[in-house]
């Protein structure tokens, strides 16, 4: 039988969140040693909620799974939560079935860990603002919005930051963890084509392979496991391909999506086909949503910072890979996005 609360105290609701003052109301902001600060929170807590952004990509999924494995090694309870289903190509990752799906967060947690989210709303989950928050991000548009923030713009993926936490904690990089972390490197660099690539990136890839990650198997799962709906959407997008000097763009309508029985994940990477044309420096993919808004993916080969353009329209991302969402119709979104890209390219060639 459960014991009664002491006189003068209220009973504890097991589904109520721990207050955001669980760590004495401290707002760490950007500590001098964020890794130590995060591990300190881990050491003093028992239950953690791990989230990433809505419509998770390879970095989001792989990082969430690896973070969950780290917390479990530390003897903690880790719940992984997302409002959207995992893309098909990531469902074979180790422990992928441990991810839960819901529209709101419930329960008592010592902290919520948000991976590569430029704000708490980016996770697409209700109720997260009730918890002590840890923000771990590597996007150039990342900001210090949480109780505890660790943002490293030089990291090639947020998975790289999770790997540093694993090392600092003394935990073991298992084969399962290495597989998830290698997936974050492969996907967030577009197959090692862009991002903050440097010698340490390939050193990390080497370490993960030595820890058991199979680079060929992972690449096949990510690159050669697309459903036919993705191919149909790709065909529709390529049929709308347009070019203006150093810029290319392509688009699909909501009707195209319905006709192909396509999902959000089927649109991932389509913009790269436009970027692959010789002489092109920037590419844009426009997707019409059911509510007539336009989701936009932006890519650059390196001559311009595409994230700054996305930020002008309320979006963000990486220096050479970013995105935003605008009101429709499609032709108006095109007319708004292309001019700043043209100006940036012109400025890059005539500083």
Protein Blocks (a to p, Z undefined) as FASTA:
>chain_A
ZZdddehiacddfkbccdfklngoiafkjafblmlmmmmmmmmpmbdcddddehiafklm
mmmmmmmmmmmmnopacddddfbdcdfklmmpghklmpccdfbdedjdfbdcdehiabfk
lnopghklmpccddddfbfkbccfbfbdcddfkbmbfklmmmmmmmmnopacdfklmmmm
mmmmmmmnnooagcjddfklmmmmmmmmmnopafklmmmmmmmmccfklmmmmmmmmmmg
ccehjaccddddfklmmmnopafklmgoklmmmmmpghiabdcdddddfkopacddddde
hlacfklmmmmnopacdfkbccddddddfklmmmmmmmmmmmmmmmmmmZZ
